[in-house]
Amino acid sequence: MYSTKVVEIGEMVPAFEEEMLLILFGPSATPELKSICVIHESSGQPDNILQLGTLIEMGGTTYTVTQVGDAANKNFDELGHVSIYFRSGENEILPGAIIAEPEVYPSMQPGDIIKIVND
C-alpha cells in the first residue's frame, strides 16, 4: 500500500469536476500547475503501483483503476503526477492518465490521505 497526504488544493480544481478530471502532483509542481492540481506529499515511493485493478481511496470513495496510460507510472513515480479521469471514454487514454470507477468526483480537503492499494 502507498499513502500520500493532500497538502494543497489548487483554486481551479473544482472547475475540472465537469470534466470528471482530477490532477495529482507532488510538491515540485510549478505555481502555474499548483492552481489546477491537488498537491500531495509522501515519504514513500509509489514504485509502479498504478495497475489495472488498483484501488485508490480518496474523498470517502474507493475507486478501481480500469485503464492505465503508458507514462502514468513513470510520471507518478518521479513527479507524483497523474491525471485521473472518473469517466469511461471512447477516446484513447492519454499517456500520463488513468481511468477509475465509479464515476464520482472526489471531494477532498488539505490533510486528507490518499491510499493506493495494489494486490
C-alpha positions in Angstrom: 0.0 0.0 0.0 1.1 3.5 -0.8 -0.3 6.6 1.0 0.1 10.3 0.5 -1.2 13.4 2.2 -3.0 16.2 0.4 -1.2 19.4 1.2 -2.9 21.9 -1.1 -5.8 22.0 -3.5 -5.5 24.5 -6.4 -8.2 27.1 -6.8 -9.0 25.8 -10.3 -9.5 22.1 -9.2 -13.3 22.5 -8.8 -13.6 23.7 -12.4 -12.5 20.2 -13.5 -15.4 18.4 -11.9 -17.5 18.9 -15.0 -14.8 17.0 -17.0 -14.5 14.4 -14.2 -10.8 15.0 -14.1 -8.5 15.3 -11.0 -4.8 16.1 -11.4 -2.4 14.9 -8.7 1.1 16.4 -8.5 3.9 16.2 -6.0 5.4 19.2 -4.2 7.7 20.0 -7.1 4.7 21.4 -9.1 5.3 24.9 -10.6 3.0 27.7 -9.3 1.0 27.5 -12.6 0.4 23.8 -12.1 -0.5 24.2 -8.5 -3.6 26.2 -9.4 -5.0 23.2 -11.3 -3.7 20.3 -9.2 -4.2 18.5 -5.9 -0.7 18.7 -4.4 0.3 15.8 -2.3 3.3 14.7 -0.3 4.6 11.3 0.8 7.6 9.9 2.5 7.3 6.6 0.5 7.9 5.7 -3.2 4.9 4.6 -5.3 7.0 2.2 -7.4 4.9 1.3 -10.4 1.7 1.0 -8.3 -0.9 2.1 -10.9 -2.1 -1.1 -12.5 -5.5 -2.4 -13.7 -7.5 -3.3 -10.6 -5.5 -1.0 -8.3 -7.7 0.6 -5.6 -7.5 4.3 -4.8 -9.2 5.5 -1.6 -9.8 9.3 -1.5 -12.5 11.6 -0.6 -14.5 8.9 1.1 -14.8 6.7 -2.0 -12.8 3.7 -3.2 -12.0 3.8 -6.9 -10.9 0.9 -9.1 -8.4 1.7 -11.9 -9.7 0.4 -15.2 -7.1 1.9 -17.7 -3.5 3.0 -17.3 -1.6 5.2 -19.7 1.9 4.2 -20.9 3.6 7.0 -18.9 1.3 7.1 -15.9 3.6 5.1 -13.5 6.8 6.8 -14.7 5.2 10.3 -14.1 3.7 9.3 -10.7 6.9 7.6 -9.5 9.1 10.6 -10.5 6.9 13.6 -10.0 3.8 12.5 -8.1 1.8 13.4 -11.2 -1.1 11.6 -12.7 -4.4 12.7 -14.3 -7.3 10.7 -13.1 -10.5 10.5 -15.2 -13.6 9.4 -13.4 -15.5 8.5 -16.6 -15.3 6.0 -19.3 -14.4 7.3 -22.7 -14.3 6.3 -26.3 -11.1 8.1 -26.8 -7.6 6.5 -26.3 -6.2 7.2 -22.9 -3.6 9.9 -22.6 -0.1 8.5 -21.7 0.1 10.2 -18.3 -3.5 9.4 -17.3 -5.6 6.7 -15.6 -9.3 6.0 -15.7 -11.0 5.0 -12.5 -14.5 3.9 -11.5 -17.1 4.8 -10.1 -17.9 7.9 -12.0 -18.0 10.0 -8.8 -15.8 13.1 -8.4 -14.0 13.1 -5.1 -14.4 15.8 -2.5 -11.0 16.4 -0.8 -9.5 18.7 1.7 -5.9 19.5 2.7 -4.8 16.9 5.3 -6.8 14.1 3.6 -4.9 10.9 3.0 -5.0 9.2 -0.4 -4.4 5.4 -0.2 -3.4 3.3 -3.2 -3.6 -0.4 -2.8 -2.4 -2.9 -5.4 -2.8 -6.6 -4.5 
